[in-house]
Amino acid sequence: MRKPWNLATIVFGGLAVILLFTGTGCTPKINEEQLTKLRQSKEQSAKLEADIKKKESERASIERELAARQNEVKQSEQKKEFIQQKLQTWPNSWPDWTPAPPPAPVSEVVPVPTTKKKGKK
């Protein structure tokens, strides 16, 4: 015949199982080797983060320089286009401009030799 289970037996058995699983767990202790690896990993992580920030700042400066160069190229292309348009309409590129008249021919004046006057001494 089977014995009936009473409430006290079930509670006692449940507590025993809970204590068995929680009481015999591993202790979370770190040994020296793990501690040194952890420190090295933190140092390496800090160094890599510093390198990342440095590279990001370099990238930002290079992007600013690239934008400046692209702006220079754009301005040069605009100037080139302006000049090409003026060359297509050459010689009347600037119709409101009137050239200065050519300079009048300069006749060379030959000096006349002067003679000394003789007079009273």
N, CA, C and O atoms as a GROMACS GRO file, in nm:
protein
  484
    1MET      N    1   0.079  -0.117   0.000
    1MET     CA    2   0.000   0.000   0.000
    1MET      C    3   0.085   0.127   0.000
    1MET      O    4   0.197   0.133   0.052
    2ARG      N    5   0.030   0.217  -0.056
    2ARG     CA    6   0.101   0.343  -0.069
    2ARG      C    7   0.066   0.438   0.043
    2ARG      O    8  -0.049   0.447   0.086
    3LYS      N    9   0.168   0.510   0.091
    3LYS     CA   10   0.145   0.607   0.196
    3LYS      C   11   0.096   0.738   0.135
    3LYS      O   12   0.150   0.782   0.033
    4PRO      N   13   0.000   0.799   0.193
    4PRO     CA   14  -0.042   0.929   0.139
    4PRO      C   15   0.059   1.038   0.175
    4PRO      O   16   0.118   1.037   0.283
    5TRP      N   17   0.077   1.131   0.085
    5TRP     CA   18   0.170   1.244   0.107
    5TRP      C   19   0.095   1.354   0.182
    5TRP      O   20  -0.014   1.396   0.142
    6ASN      N   21   0.153   1.396   0.286
    6ASN     CA   22   0.089   1.507   0.355
    6ASN      C   23   0.161   1.638   0.318
    6ASN      O   24   0.266   1.636   0.254
    7LEU      N   25   0.106   1.748   0.359
    7LEU     CA   26   0.155   1.881   0.321
    7LEU      C   27   0.294   1.907   0.377
    7LEU      O   28   0.376   1.969   0.309
    8ALA      N   29   0.324   1.864   0.494
    8ALA     CA   30   0.454   1.888   0.555
    8ALA      C   31   0.564   1.817   0.478
    8ALA      O   32   0.673   1.872   0.465
    9THR      N   33   0.539   1.697   0.427
    9THR     CA   34   0.638   1.623   0.352
    9THR      C   35   0.668   1.692   0.219
    9THR      O   36   0.783   1.699   0.177
   10ILE      N   37   0.565   1.743   0.155
   10ILE     CA   38   0.583   1.812   0.026
   10ILE      C   39   0.663   1.941   0.046
   10ILE      O   40   0.753   1.969  -0.033
   11VAL      N   41   0.632   2.019   0.148
   11VAL     CA   42   0.703   2.144   0.173
   11VAL      C   43   0.848   2.116   0.209
   11VAL      O   44   0.939   2.182   0.159
   12PHE      N   45   0.869   2.018   0.294
   12PHE     CA   46   1.006   1.983   0.333
   12PHE      C   47   1.086   1.934   0.213
   12PHE      O   48   1.203   1.970   0.198
   13GLY      N   49   1.027   1.855   0.128
   13GLY     CA   50   1.095   1.807   0.007
   13GLY      C   51   1.128   1.920  -0.088
   13GLY      O   52   1.236   1.924  -0.147
   14GLY      N   53   1.034   2.014  -0.104
   14GLY     CA   54   1.058   2.130  -0.192
   14GLY      C   55   1.171   2.217  -0.142
   14GLY      O   56   1.255   2.261  -0.220
   15LEU      N   57   1.175   2.242  -0.012
   15LEU     CA   58   1.284   2.320   0.046
   15LEU      C   59   1.418   2.249   0.031
   15LEU      O   60   1.520   2.313   0.008
   16ALA      N   61   1.416   2.119   0.044
   16ALA     CA   62   1.540   2.044   0.029
   16ALA      C   63   1.593   2.056  -0.113
   16ALA      O   64   1.713   2.072  -0.133
   17VAL      N   65   1.505   2.048  -0.211
   17VAL     CA   66   1.547   2.060  -0.350
   17VAL      C   67   1.600   2.199  -0.378
   17VAL      O   68   1.701   2.214  -0.445
   18ILE      N   69   1.534   2.303  -0.328
   18ILE     CA   70   1.576   2.441  -0.350
   18ILE      C   71   1.713   2.464  -0.284
   18ILE      O   72   1.801   2.524  -0.346
   19LEU      N   73   1.730   2.420  -0.165
   19LEU     CA   74   1.859   2.435  -0.098
   19LEU      C   75   1.969   2.357  -0.169
   19LEU      O   76   2.084   2.401  -0.172
   20LEU      N   77   1.934   2.245  -0.224
   20LEU     CA   78   2.032   2.164  -0.295
   20LEU      C   79   2.084   2.241  -0.416
   20LEU      O   80   2.205   2.243  -0.440
   21PHE      N   81   1.994   2.304  -0.494
   21PHE     CA   82   2.036   2.375  -0.614
   21PHE      C   83   2.105   2.507  -0.582
   21PHE      O   84   2.201   2.543  -0.650
   22THR      N   85   2.059   2.579  -0.483
   22THR     CA   86   2.119   2.710  -0.453
   22THR      C   87   2.240   2.699  -0.362
   22THR      O   88   2.329   2.784  -0.369
   23GLY      N   89   2.246   2.603  -0.280
   23GLY     CA   90   2.356   2.592  -0.185
   23GLY      C   91   2.482   2.533  -0.242
   23GLY      O   92   2.590   2.556  -0.188
   24THR      N   93   2.472   2.460  -0.348
   24THR     CA   94   2.590   2.394  -0.403
   24THR      C   95   2.639   2.459  -0.532
   24THR      O   96   2.713   2.396  -0.607
   25GLY      N   97   2.599   2.583  -0.560
   25GLY     CA   98   2.641   2.649  -0.682
   25GLY      C   99   2.787   2.689  -0.676
   25GLY      O  100   2.850   2.684  -0.571
   26CYS      N  101   2.841   2.730  -0.791
   26CYS     CA  102   2.981   2.772  -0.799
   26CYS      C  103   2.996   2.909  -0.736
   26CYS      O  104   2.906   2.993  -0.745
   27THR      N  105   3.106   2.931  -0.675
   27THR     CA  106   3.133   3.062  -0.617
   27THR      C  107   3.195   3.150  -0.725
   27THR      O  108   3.281   3.103  -0.800
   28PRO      N  109   3.153   3.276  -0.735
   28PRO     CA  110   3.203   3.365  -0.841
   28PRO      C  111   3.334   3.431  -0.804
   28PRO      O  112   3.339   3.554  -0.791
   29LYS      N  113   3.438   3.355  -0.786
   29LYS     CA  114   3.568   3.412  -0.753
   29LYS      C  115   3.654   3.418  -0.879
   29LYS      O  116   3.652   3.327  -0.962
   30ILE      N  117   3.728   3.527  -0.891
   30ILE     CA  118   3.817   3.546  -1.006
   30ILE      C  119   3.958   3.517  -0.960
   30ILE      O  120   4.003   3.567  -0.857
   31ASN      N  121   4.029   3.435  -1.038
   31ASN     CA  122   4.168   3.409  -1.002
   31ASN      C  123   4.258   3.517  -1.064
   31ASN      O  124   4.211   3.600  -1.141
   32GLU      N  125   4.384   3.516  -1.032
   32GLU     CA  126   4.478   3.620  -1.076
   32GLU      C  127   4.491   3.626  -1.228
   32GLU      O  128   4.499   3.735  -1.286
   33GLU      N  129   4.493   3.512  -1.292
   33GLU     CA  130   4.507   3.509  -1.438
   33GLU      C  131   4.389   3.576  -1.505
   33GLU      O  132   4.405   3.654  -1.599
   34GLN      N  133   4.270   3.547  -1.457
   34GLN     CA  134   4.150   3.609  -1.513
   34GLN      C  135   4.150   3.760  -1.485
   34GLN      O  136   4.107   3.839  -1.569
   35LEU      N  137   4.197   3.798  -1.369
   35LEU     CA  138   4.202   3.940  -1.333
   35LEU      C  139   4.299   4.015  -1.423
   35LEU      O  140   4.269   4.126  -1.467
   36THR      N  141   4.415   3.957  -1.452
   36THR     CA  142   4.511   4.024  -1.540
   36THR      C  143   4.457   4.033  -1.683
   36THR      O  144   4.476   4.134  -1.750
   37LYS      N  145   4.389   3.929  -1.728
   37LYS     CA  146   4.328   3.933  -1.862
   37LYS      C  147   4.222   4.042  -1.869
   37LYS      O  148   4.210   4.113  -1.969
   38LEU      N  149   4.144   4.054  -1.762
   38LEU     CA  150   4.040   4.156  -1.757
   38LEU      C  151   4.102   4.296  -1.762
   38LEU      O  152   4.051   4.383  -1.832
   39ARG      N  153   4.209   4.317  -1.687
   39ARG     CA  154   4.277   4.448  -1.688
   39ARG      C  155   4.336   4.478  -1.826
   39ARG      O  156   4.324   4.590  -1.876
   40GLN      N  157   4.399   4.378  -1.886
   40GLN     CA  158   4.455   4.398  -2.020
   40GLN      C  159   4.346   4.430  -2.121
   40GLN      O  160   4.364   4.515  -2.208
   41SER      N  161   4.235   4.361  -2.109
   41SER     CA  162   4.124   4.386  -2.201
   41SER      C  163   4.070   4.527  -2.184
   41SER      O  164   4.037   4.593  -2.283
   42LYS      N  165   4.060   4.574  -2.060
   42LYS     CA  166   4.013   4.711  -2.037
   42LYS      C  167   4.111   4.814  -2.092
   42LYS      O  168   4.069   4.913  -2.151
   43GLU      N  169   4.241   4.790  -2.074
   43GLU     CA  170   4.342   4.882  -2.128
   43GLU      C  171   4.337   4.885  -2.280
   43GLU      O  172   4.344   4.991  -2.342
   44GLN      N  173   4.325   4.767  -2.339
   44GLN     CA  174   4.318   4.758  -2.484
   44GLN      C  175   4.191   4.827  -2.535
   44GLN      O  176   4.194   4.895  -2.638
   45SER      N  177   4.082   4.809  -2.465
   45SER     CA  178   3.957   4.872  -2.503
   45SER      C  179   3.969   5.024  -2.498
   45SER      O  180   3.924   5.093  -2.590
   46ALA      N  181   4.030   5.076  -2.393
   46ALA     CA  182   4.048   5.221  -2.380
   46ALA      C  183   4.138   5.275  -2.491
   46ALA      O  184   4.112   5.381  -2.547
   47LYS      N  185   4.244   5.200  -2.523
   47LYS     CA  186   4.336   5.242  -2.630
   47LYS      C  187   4.264   5.243  -2.765
   47LYS      O  188   4.279   5.336  -2.843
   48LEU      N  189   4.185   5.140  -2.790
   48LEU     CA  190   4.113   5.132  -2.917
   48LEU      C  191   4.008   5.242  -2.928
   48LEU      O  192   3.987   5.297  -3.036
   49GLU      N  193   3.943   5.275  -2.818
   49GLU     CA  194   3.847   5.385  -2.822
   49GLU      C  195   3.915   5.517  -2.851
   49GLU      O  196   3.862   5.600  -2.924
   50ALA      N  197   4.034   5.538  -2.793
   50ALA     CA  198   4.110   5.660  -2.822
   50ALA      C  199   4.152   5.664  -2.968
   50ALA      O  200   4.145   5.769  -3.032
   51ASP      N  201   4.194   5.549  -3.021
   51ASP     CA  202   4.230   5.542  -3.164
   51ASP      C  203   4.111   5.573  -3.252
   51ASP      O  204   4.124   5.642  -3.354
   52ILE      N  205   3.995   5.522  -3.215
   52ILE     CA  206   3.874   5.548  -3.294
   52ILE      C  207   3.841   5.696  -3.295
   52ILE      O  208   3.810   5.752  -3.400
   53LYS      N  209   3.849   5.761  -3.178
   53LYS     CA  210   3.821   5.905  -3.172
   53LYS      C  211   3.921   5.984  -3.255
   53LYS      O  212   3.884   6.080  -3.322
   54LYS      N  213   4.049   5.942  -3.251
   54LYS     CA  214   4.152   6.011  -3.329
   54LYS      C  215   4.124   5.997  -3.479
   54LYS      O  216   4.134   6.094  -3.554
   55LYS      N  217   4.090   5.876  -3.521
   55LYS     CA  218   4.062   5.853  -3.662
   55LYS      C  219   3.936   5.928  -3.706
   55LYS      O  220   3.929   5.976  -3.820
   56GLU      N  221   3.837   5.937  -3.619
   56GLU     CA  222   3.716   6.012  -3.654
   56GLU      C  223   3.746   6.160  -3.671
   56GLU      O  224   3.691   6.224  -3.760
   57SER      N  225   3.833   6.215  -3.586
   57SER     CA  226   3.869   6.356  -3.601
   57SER      C  227   3.950   6.377  -3.730
   57SER      O  228   3.932   6.477  -3.799
   58GLU      N  229   4.040   6.282  -3.761
   58GLU     CA  230   4.115   6.291  -3.886
   58GLU      C  231   4.020   6.284  -4.006
   58GLU      O  232   4.036   6.357  -4.103
   59ARG      N  233   3.923   6.196  -3.997
   59ARG     CA  234   3.826   6.182  -4.105
   59ARG      C  235   3.748   6.312  -4.124
   59ARG      O  236   3.725   6.354  -4.237
   60ALA      N  237   3.708   6.374  -4.014
   60ALA     CA  238   3.633   6.500  -4.023
   60ALA      C  239   3.718   6.609  -4.089
   60ALA      O  240   3.668   6.684  -4.172
   61SER      N  241   3.846   6.617  -4.051
   61SER     CA  242   3.932   6.720  -4.112
   61SER      C  243   3.955   6.691  -4.260
   61SER      O  244   3.960   6.784  -4.341
   62ILE      N  245   3.969   6.565  -4.295
   62ILE     CA  246   3.988   6.529  -4.437
   62ILE      C  247   3.861   6.560  -4.516
   62ILE      O  248   3.869   6.606  -4.630
   63GLU      N  249   3.745   6.536  -4.456
   63GLU     CA  250   3.619   6.567  -4.525
   63GLU      C  251   3.604   6.718  -4.544
   63GLU      O  252   3.555   6.762  -4.648
   64ARG      N  253   3.646   6.799  -4.444
   64ARG     CA  254   3.641   6.945  -4.461
   64ARG      C  255   3.734   6.989  -4.573
   64ARG      O  256   3.698   7.073  -4.655
   65GLU      N  257   3.854   6.931  -4.577
   65GLU     CA  258   3.949   6.967  -4.682
   65GLU      C  259   3.896   6.926  -4.819
   65GLU      O  260   3.911   7.000  -4.916
   66LEU      N  261   3.834   6.809  -4.827
   66LEU     CA  262   3.776   6.762  -4.952
   66LEU      C  263   3.666   6.857  -4.998
   66LEU      O  264   3.658   6.890  -5.116
   67ALA      N  265   3.582   6.900  -4.906
   67ALA     CA  266   3.475   6.994  -4.942
   67ALA      C  267   3.533   7.125  -4.993
   67ALA      O  268   3.480   7.183  -5.088
   68ALA      N  269   3.641   7.172  -4.931
   68ALA     CA  270   3.705   7.296  -4.977
   68ALA      C  271   3.762   7.278  -5.118
   68ALA      O  272   3.748   7.366  -5.202
   69ARG      N  273   3.825   7.165  -5.141
   69ARG     CA  274   3.883   7.139  -5.275
   69ARG      C  275   3.772   7.128  -5.380
   69ARG      O  276   3.786   7.179  -5.491
   70GLN      N  277   3.663   7.063  -5.345
   70GLN     CA  278   3.551   7.051  -5.439
   70GLN      C  279   3.491   7.188  -5.469
   70GLN      O  280   3.449   7.214  -5.582
   71ASN      N  281   3.488   7.274  -5.369
   71ASN     CA  282   3.438   7.409  -5.389
   71ASN      C  283   3.531   7.486  -5.483
   71ASN      O  284   3.485   7.561  -5.569
   72GLU      N  285   3.662   7.468  -5.467
   72GLU     CA  286   3.759   7.532  -5.557
   72GLU      C  287   3.741   7.483  -5.700
   72GLU      O  288   3.747   7.561  -5.794
   73VAL      N  289   3.719   7.353  -5.716
   73VAL     CA  290   3.698   7.297  -5.849
   73VAL      C  291   3.572   7.356  -5.911
   73VAL      O  292   3.571   7.390  -6.030
   74LYS      N  293   3.467   7.368  -5.833
   74LYS     CA  294   3.342   7.424  -5.883
   74LYS      C  295   3.361   7.568  -5.928
   74LYS      O  296   3.311   7.607  -6.034
   75GLN      N  297   3.433   7.647  -5.848
   75GLN     CA  298   3.459   7.786  -5.886
   75GLN      C  299   3.544   7.793  -6.013
   75GLN      O  300   3.519   7.877  -6.100
   76SER      N  301   3.643   7.706  -6.023
   76SER     CA  302   3.728   7.704  -6.142
   76SER      C  303   3.647   7.667  -6.266
   76SER      O  304   3.666   7.726  -6.373
   77GLU      N  305   3.557   7.572  -6.252
   77GLU     CA  306   3.473   7.533  -6.366
   77GLU      C  307   3.380   7.647  -6.407
   77GLU      O  308   3.354   7.666  -6.525
   78GLN      N  309   3.330   7.723  -6.309
   78GLN     CA  310   3.245   7.838  -6.343
   78GLN      C  311   3.325   7.944  -6.417
   78GLN      O  312   3.278   8.002  -6.515
   79LYS      N  313   3.447   7.969  -6.371
   79LYS     CA  314   3.532   8.067  -6.440
   79LYS      C  315   3.567   8.019  -6.580
   79LYS      O  316   3.567   8.098  -6.675
   80LYS      N  317   3.596   7.891  -6.595
   80LYS     CA  318   3.629   7.835  -6.725
   80LYS      C  319   3.510   7.847  -6.820
   80LYS      O  320   3.526   7.881  -6.937
   81GLU      N  321   3.391   7.819  -6.770
   81GLU     CA  322   3.271   7.830  -6.852
   81GLU      C  323   3.248   7.975  -6.896
   81GLU      O  324   3.212   8.000  -7.010
   82PHE      N  325   3.270   8.069  -6.804
   82PHE     CA  326   3.255   8.211  -6.837
   82PHE      C  327   3.352   8.250  -6.947
   82PHE      O  328   3.315   8.319  -7.042
   83ILE      N  329   3.476   8.207  -6.936
   83ILE     CA  330   3.578   8.241  -7.035
   83ILE      C  331   3.544   8.178  -7.170
   83ILE      O  332   3.560   8.241  -7.275
   84GLN      N  333   3.497   8.052  -7.167
   84GLN     CA  334   3.460   7.987  -7.293
   84GLN      C  335   3.343   8.058  -7.361
   84GLN      O  336   3.340   8.069  -7.483
   85GLN      N  337   3.249   8.107  -7.284
   85GLN     CA  338   3.138   8.182  -7.342
   85GLN      C  339   3.188   8.311  -7.406
   85GLN      O  340   3.142   8.348  -7.514
   86LYS      N  341   3.280   8.377  -7.342
   86LYS     CA  342   3.334   8.502  -7.397
   86LYS      C  343   3.419   8.475  -7.520
   86LYS      O  344   3.421   8.556  -7.613
   87LEU      N  345   3.489   8.362  -7.522
   87LEU     CA  346   3.570   8.330  -7.640
   87LEU      C  347   3.482   8.298  -7.760
   87LEU      O  348   3.522   8.323  -7.874
   88GLN      N  349   3.365   8.244  -7.737
   88GLN     CA  350   3.275   8.213  -7.848
   88GLN      C  351   3.224   8.340  -7.916
   88GLN      O  352   3.196   8.338  -8.035
   89THR      N  353   3.212   8.448  -7.842
   89THR     CA  354   3.163   8.573  -7.900
   89THR      C  355   3.277   8.669  -7.932
   89THR      O  356   3.253   8.788  -7.955
   90TRP      N  357   3.396   8.621  -7.935
   90TRP     CA  358   3.513   8.705  -7.963
   90TRP      C  359   3.503   8.764  -8.101
   90TRP      O  360   3.460   8.690  -8.189
   91PRO      N  361   3.535   8.880  -8.130
   91PRO     CA  362   3.596   8.990  -8.056
   91PRO      C  363   3.492   9.080  -7.989
   91PRO      O  364   3.530   9.178  -7.924
   92ASN      N  365   3.365   9.052  -8.002
   92ASN     CA  366   3.263   9.138  -7.940
   92ASN      C  367   3.216   9.081  -7.807
   92ASN      O  368   3.096   9.075  -7.781
   93SER      N  369   3.307   9.040  -7.727
   93SER     CA  370   3.272   8.979  -7.599
   93SER      C  371   3.206   9.078  -7.506
   93SER      O  372   3.110   9.045  -7.436
   94TRP      N  373   3.256   9.200  -7.506
   94TRP     CA  374   3.200   9.305  -7.422
   94TRP      C  375   3.156   9.418  -7.515
   94TRP      O  376   3.235   9.508  -7.543
   95PRO      N  377   3.031   9.417  -7.561
   95PRO     CA  378   2.988   9.516  -7.661
   95PRO      C  379   2.986   9.658  -7.606
   95PRO      O  380   2.996   9.752  -7.685
   96ASP      N  381   2.974   9.679  -7.478
   96ASP     CA  382   2.970   9.815  -7.425
   96ASP      C  383   3.109   9.872  -7.403
   96ASP      O  384   3.123   9.988  -7.361
   97TRP      N  385   3.211   9.796  -7.429
   97TRP     CA  386   3.347   9.844  -7.409
   97TRP      C  387   3.398   9.902  -7.539
   97TRP      O  388   3.391   9.839  -7.645
   98THR      N  389   3.450  10.021  -7.530
   98THR     CA  390   3.510  10.083  -7.648
   98THR      C  391   3.659  10.094  -7.622
   98THR      O  392   3.701  10.149  -7.521
   99PRO      N  393   3.737  10.043  -7.713
   99PRO     CA  394   3.881  10.049  -7.691
   99PRO      C  395   3.931  10.193  -7.703
   99PRO      O  396   3.872  10.276  -7.773
  100ALA      N  397   4.036  10.219  -7.635
  100ALA     CA  398   4.098  10.352  -7.642
  100ALA      C  399   4.155  10.373  -7.782
  100ALA      O  400   4.205  10.279  -7.844
  101PRO      N  401   4.147  10.496  -7.831
  101PRO     CA  402   4.203  10.519  -7.965
  101PRO      C  403   4.354  10.497  -7.961
  101PRO      O  404   4.420  10.519  -7.859
  102PRO      N  405   4.407  10.455  -8.074
  102PRO     CA  406   4.551  10.433  -8.076
  102PRO      C  407   4.624  10.565  -8.053
  102PRO      O  408   4.575  10.671  -8.092
  103PRO      N  409   4.736  10.560  -7.992
  103PRO     CA  410   4.810  10.684  -7.964
  103PRO      C  411   4.854  10.751  -8.094
  103PRO      O  412   4.888  10.686  -8.193
  104ALA      N  413   4.853  10.882  -8.090
  104ALA     CA  414   4.894  10.960  -8.208
  104ALA      C  415   5.042  10.936  -8.232
  104ALA      O  416   5.121  10.919  -8.138
  105PRO      N  417   5.080  10.934  -8.359
  105PRO     CA  418   5.221  10.914  -8.387
  105PRO      C  419   5.303  11.030  -8.332
  105PRO      O  420   5.269  11.148  -8.347
  106VAL      N  421   5.407  10.994  -8.270
  106VAL     CA  422   5.495  11.096  -8.210
  106VAL      C  423   5.606  11.126  -8.310
  106VAL      O  424   5.682  11.038  -8.351
  107SER      N  425   5.612  11.253  -8.346
  107SER     CA  426   5.720  11.291  -8.436
  107SER      C  427   5.840  11.329  -8.350
  107SER      O  428   5.829  11.395  -8.247
  108GLU      N  429   5.948  11.286  -8.394
  108GLU     CA  430   6.069  11.309  -8.318
  108GLU      C  431   6.120  11.450  -8.347
  108GLU      O  432   6.144  11.484  -8.463
  109VAL      N  433   6.137  11.528  -8.246
  109VAL     CA  434   6.186  11.665  -8.261
  109VAL      C  435   6.338  11.662  -8.249
  109VAL      O  436   6.396  11.614  -8.152
  110VAL      N  437   6.398  11.718  -8.354
  110VAL     CA  438   6.544  11.723  -8.355
  110VAL      C  439   6.586  11.858  -8.296
  110VAL      O  440   6.544  11.963  -8.345
  111PRO      N  441   6.665  11.855  -8.196
  111PRO     CA  442   6.705  11.985  -8.137
  111PRO      C  443   6.800  12.061  -8.231
  111PRO      O  444   6.886  12.004  -8.298
  112VAL      N  445   6.779  12.187  -8.232
  112VAL     CA  446   6.862  12.275  -8.316
  112VAL      C  447   6.986  12.315  -8.234
  112VAL      O  448   6.975  12.356  -8.119
  113PRO      N  449   7.102  12.303  -8.297
  113PRO     CA  450   7.221  12.342  -8.221
  113PRO      C  451   7.221  12.493  -8.196
  113PRO      O  452   7.191  12.572  -8.285
  114THR      N  453   7.254  12.529  -8.080
  114THR     CA  454   7.258  12.670  -8.045
  114THR      C  455   7.403  12.718  -8.049
  114THR      O  456   7.497  12.646  -8.018
  115THR      N  457   7.414  12.839  -8.088
  115THR     CA  458   7.548  12.897  -8.092
  115THR      C  459   7.563  12.994  -7.976
  115THR      O  460   7.467  13.056  -7.931
  116LYS      N  461   7.682  13.005  -7.932
  116LYS     CA  462   7.707  13.093  -7.820
  116LYS      C  463   7.716  13.237  -7.872
  116LYS      O  464   7.778  13.264  -7.975
  117LYS      N  465   7.656  13.323  -7.800
  117LYS     CA  466   7.661  13.465  -7.837
  117LYS      C  467   7.791  13.525  -7.787
  117LYS      O  468   7.837  13.500  -7.676
  118LYS      N  469   7.845  13.604  -7.874
  118LYS     CA  470   7.967  13.670  -7.834
  118LYS      C  471   7.927  13.810  -7.791
  118LYS      O  472   7.855  13.882  -7.861
  119GLY      N  473   7.972  13.842  -7.687
  119GLY     CA  474   7.932  13.973  -7.641
  119GLY      C  475   8.044  14.037  -7.559
  119GLY      O  476   8.160  13.997  -7.569
  120LYS      N  477   8.008  14.132  -7.482
  120LYS     CA  478   8.103  14.204  -7.400
  120LYS      C  479   8.161  14.114  -7.293
  120LYS      O  480   8.100  14.024  -7.236
  121LYS      N  481   8.282  14.147  -7.274
  121LYS     CA  482   8.348  14.070  -7.172
  121LYS      C  483   8.371  14.152  -7.053
  121LYS      O  484   8.427  14.104  -6.954
   0.00000   0.00000   0.00000
